[in-house]
């Protein structure tokens, strides 16, 4: 009884878009061949966003200190957005769909009652990556946006979140990550430029020290 108490006191989001949630989970029931791939993707797919940020960093090595600053700021922006989402999650305290709608078809296992639904942490990470890469490389940001949509859909498909959990994640993560990257680009570029002349130079630029000296 004590384990169920937190869930009973939490917010029930099924009244917002429970019917849309069931429409997606019914689709999951009808596409059982897709259940395992979607369950694998919904967690391991987050690695794609890490790869995109690494690609952004690699390309930034040829573009100067400001671009490198934005590349290094990307994971910081994502972590900042995720931390903000965790705070909101504790404040809202929305019960997971598996507890509010236990008769729905669920691919994913039901987490602990204290693991609330709004906003989605996975979708927050995905959306924050889109915003963090926007100032660095619009092409990579667009690619991240496509994968973010797939990630958000997968969270509903496996029964882990309501659609509004995913939408709320984007509304929160996009401005937080973008503003964090923008602020760090302004404040940290001089620091990155200074580090560019030290031992970290190979990580910050593709230009060799000899080539830089000859250019001078």
C-alpha positions as CSV (number, residue, x, y, z in Angstrom):
1,X,0.0,0.0,0.0
2,X,2.8,2.4,0.8
3,X,4.4,2.0,-2.7
4,X,1.1,2.9,-4.4
5,X,0.6,6.1,-2.3
6,X,2.9,8.4,-4.3
7,X,1.1,7.4,-7.5
8,X,-2.3,8.1,-6.0
9,X,-1.3,11.6,-4.9
10,X,0.3,12.4,-8.3
11,X,-1.3,14.1,-11.3
12,X,-3.2,11.9,-13.7
13,X,-2.5,13.1,-17.3
14,X,-4.8,10.5,-19.0
15,X,-7.6,13.1,-19.2
16,X,-5.4,15.4,-21.5
17,X,-4.7,13.1,-24.4
18,X,-5.4,9.5,-23.2
19,X,-7.4,8.7,-26.3
20,X,-4.4,9.7,-28.5
21,X,-2.1,7.6,-26.3
22,X,-4.4,4.6,-26.7
23,X,-4.5,5.1,-30.5
24,X,-0.7,4.9,-30.6
25,X,-0.5,1.9,-28.2
26,X,-3.3,0.2,-30.2
27,X,-1.1,0.7,-33.3
28,X,1.8,-0.9,-31.3
29,X,-0.5,-3.9,-30.6
30,X,-1.2,-4.2,-34.3
31,X,2.5,-4.0,-35.2
32,X,4.1,-6.4,-32.8
33,X,6.8,-7.1,-35.3
34,X,7.9,-3.5,-34.6
35,X,7.7,-3.7,-30.8
36,X,11.3,-4.9,-30.3
37,X,13.0,-2.5,-32.7
38,X,11.1,0.4,-31.2
39,X,11.9,-0.7,-27.6
40,X,15.6,-1.0,-28.5
41,X,15.6,2.4,-30.3
42,X,13.8,4.3,-27.6
43,X,16.9,3.8,-25.3
44,X,19.8,3.1,-27.5
45,X,18.7,5.7,-30.1
46,X,19.9,8.4,-27.7
47,X,23.4,7.5,-28.8
48,X,22.6,9.0,-32.2
49,X,22.4,12.4,-30.6
50,X,25.8,11.9,-28.9
51,X,27.2,11.0,-32.3
52,X,25.7,14.1,-33.9
53,X,27.3,16.3,-31.2
54,X,30.7,14.5,-31.8
55,X,30.3,15.2,-35.5
56,X,29.6,18.9,-34.7
57,X,32.8,19.0,-32.6
58,X,34.9,17.4,-35.3
59,X,33.7,19.8,-37.9
60,X,34.2,22.8,-35.6
61,X,37.9,22.1,-35.4
62,X,38.2,23.7,-38.8
63,X,36.0,26.6,-38.1
64,X,37.6,28.6,-35.4
65,X,37.2,29.3,-31.6
66,X,33.6,30.5,-31.8
67,X,32.3,27.4,-33.6
68,X,34.4,25.2,-31.2
69,X,32.8,27.0,-28.3
70,X,29.3,26.2,-29.5
71,X,30.3,22.6,-30.2
72,X,31.7,22.2,-26.6
73,X,28.6,24.0,-25.3
74,X,26.2,21.4,-26.9
75,X,26.5,18.7,-24.2
76,X,26.3,21.3,-21.5
77,X,23.1,22.7,-23.0
78,X,21.6,19.2,-23.2
79,X,22.5,18.5,-19.6
80,X,21.1,21.8,-18.5
81,X,17.8,21.1,-20.3
82,X,17.6,17.6,-18.8
83,X,18.2,19.0,-15.3
84,X,15.4,21.5,-15.8
85,X,13.1,18.8,-17.0
86,X,13.9,16.7,-13.9
87,X,12.9,19.7,-11.7
88,X,9.6,20.1,-13.6
89,X,9.0,16.4,-13.4
90,X,9.2,16.5,-9.6
91,X,6.9,19.5,-9.4
92,X,4.2,18.2,-11.7
93,X,4.4,14.6,-10.5
94,X,2.4,13.1,-13.3
95,X,1.7,9.4,-13.0
96,X,3.1,7.2,-15.8
97,X,0.5,5.9,-18.3
98,X,1.1,2.4,-17.2
99,X,-0.4,3.3,-13.8
100,X,-3.2,5.6,-15.0
101,X,-4.1,3.4,-18.0
102,X,-3.0,-0.1,-17.0
103,X,-5.3,-1.8,-19.5
104,X,-3.5,-0.1,-22.5
105,X,-1.1,-2.2,-24.5
106,X,2.4,-1.5,-23.2
107,X,5.7,-2.5,-24.8
108,X,7.9,-1.0,-22.1
109,X,7.9,-2.2,-18.5
110,X,6.3,0.1,-15.9
111,X,8.9,2.1,-13.9
112,X,8.8,2.9,-10.2
113,X,5.9,5.1,-8.9
114,X,8.4,7.9,-8.1
115,X,9.5,8.0,-11.8
116,X,7.1,10.5,-13.1
117,X,6.0,11.1,-16.7
118,X,6.0,14.8,-17.5
119,X,8.2,15.8,-19.3
120,X,9.9,12.9,-21.0
121,X,13.6,12.8,-20.2
122,X,14.4,11.0,-23.5
123,X,12.5,13.5,-25.6
124,X,14.1,16.3,-23.6
125,X,17.6,15.0,-24.5
126,X,16.6,14.7,-28.2
127,X,15.0,18.2,-28.5
128,X,17.9,19.8,-26.6
129,X,20.3,18.3,-29.0
130,X,18.4,19.9,-31.9
131,X,18.6,23.3,-30.3
132,X,22.2,23.0,-29.2
133,X,23.3,22.1,-32.7
134,X,21.2,24.9,-34.4
135,X,23.9,27.5,-33.7
136,X,26.6,25.2,-34.9
137,X,25.5,23.3,-37.9
138,X,21.9,23.7,-39.3
139,X,22.3,20.4,-41.3
140,X,23.2,18.4,-38.2
141,X,20.4,20.1,-36.3
142,X,17.9,19.1,-39.0
143,X,19.1,15.5,-38.9
144,X,18.8,15.6,-35.1
145,X,15.2,17.0,-35.5
146,X,14.2,14.0,-37.6
147,X,15.6,11.5,-35.1
148,X,14.0,13.6,-32.3
149,X,10.6,13.1,-33.8
150,X,11.2,9.3,-34.0
151,X,12.4,9.3,-30.4
152,X,9.3,11.2,-29.2
153,X,7.0,8.8,-31.1
154,X,8.8,5.8,-29.7
155,X,8.2,7.0,-26.1
156,X,4.5,7.0,-26.8
157,X,4.6,3.8,-28.9
158,X,6.2,1.8,-26.1
159,X,3.7,3.2,-23.6
160,X,6.2,5.2,-21.5
161,X,4.7,8.6,-22.0
162,X,1.6,10.5,-23.2
163,X,1.9,12.7,-26.3
164,X,1.8,15.8,-24.2
165,X,4.8,14.6,-22.2
166,X,6.8,14.6,-25.5
167,X,5.4,17.9,-26.6
168,X,6.1,19.5,-23.2
169,X,9.7,18.2,-23.4
170,X,10.2,20.0,-26.7
171,X,8.6,23.2,-25.4
172,X,11.0,23.2,-22.4
173,X,14.2,21.8,-23.9
174,X,14.4,23.9,-27.1
175,X,14.6,27.4,-25.5
176,X,16.7,26.2,-22.5
177,X,19.3,24.5,-24.7
178,X,19.4,27.3,-27.3
179,X,19.8,30.0,-24.7
180,X,22.5,28.0,-22.9
181,X,24.4,27.6,-26.1
182,X,24.0,31.2,-27.0
183,X,25.2,32.4,-23.6
184,X,28.2,30.1,-23.6
185,X,29.1,31.2,-27.2
186,X,29.2,34.8,-25.9
187,X,31.0,34.2,-22.6
188,X,33.3,31.2,-23.3
189,X,34.7,32.0,-26.7
190,X,37.7,34.0,-25.3
191,X,38.5,31.1,-23.0
192,X,38.4,28.5,-25.9
193,X,40.5,30.9,-28.0
194,X,43.1,31.0,-25.1
195,X,43.1,27.2,-24.7
196,X,43.7,26.9,-28.4
197,X,47.3,27.9,-27.8
198,X,47.9,25.3,-25.1
199,X,48.1,21.6,-24.6
200,X,44.4,21.2,-25.6
201,X,45.0,22.6,-29.1
202,X,44.8,19.2,-30.9
203,X,41.2,18.9,-29.5
204,X,40.2,22.4,-30.4
205,X,41.5,22.8,-33.9
206,X,42.5,20.8,-37.0
207,X,45.3,23.3,-37.8
208,X,48.8,22.3,-36.6
209,X,50.8,24.6,-34.4
210,X,53.5,24.8,-37.2
211,X,50.9,25.9,-39.8
212,X,49.5,28.5,-37.4
213,X,53.0,29.9,-36.8
214,X,53.7,30.1,-40.5
215,X,50.4,31.9,-41.1
216,X,51.5,34.5,-38.6
